[in-house]
Structure formats: C-alpha cells, structure tokens
Amino acid sequence: MEDLEALYEQDLKLLGAIEAGIGNKIGSLREIIMARYIQKTWRGFVARKAVKEKRRRRKLFMDKYDLFKLKSEGNRRERAARRIGLKWRARALDKERNK
C-alpha cells in the first residue's frame, strides 16, 4: 500500500510539474503573440508614415512638373508659331522672286 501511495504522490508531483510547464508555455506563447502584435502595429505605423511622405514628395514633384509642362507647352507653341511664320514668309518671298 505504501508503494502505491508513493507512486500516487510521484504522479501528482509529475502532473503538477507538467501543468506548471504548460502554464509557462502558455504564458510565453501569450508574450510571443503580444510581441508580434506590437511589431505588426509598429511596422504598419512606420509604413503608413513612409507612404504619406512619398505621396507628399510625389505631389510636390507633380506640381513642379505640371508647371514646367505648362511653360514648355507655351514655349513649344510659340516656337511652332514662329516656325510657321518663318516658313510662310519664305514661301511668300519665293513666290515674288519666281514671278
């Protein structure tokens, strides 16, 4: 009987140790899950901040580019008008010379 009680006591100690180990594992899993959640939140915050900055810089660039494009479009039209006028006058002079 004493052997049986000793075995029972050992089993209880072993079960207690297993339960304590499971409790520690669950606690460490909880810590890991929370750490991953915090990392995920931080990475999202940093990524959104970076995207916001890139969008701001892209908008500034596009504003400058649009202004440059408008100016160059105007300059291109002026150059085209000058070129057409030059060709027209040259053609008119050729007509007068060939008469």
Buried (B, 14 or more C-beta within 10 A) or exposed (E): EEEEEEEEEEEEEEEEEEEEEEEEEEEEEEEEEEEEEEEEEEEEEEEEEEEEEEEEEEEEEEEEEEEEEEEEEEEEEEEEEEEEEEEEEEEEEEEEEEE
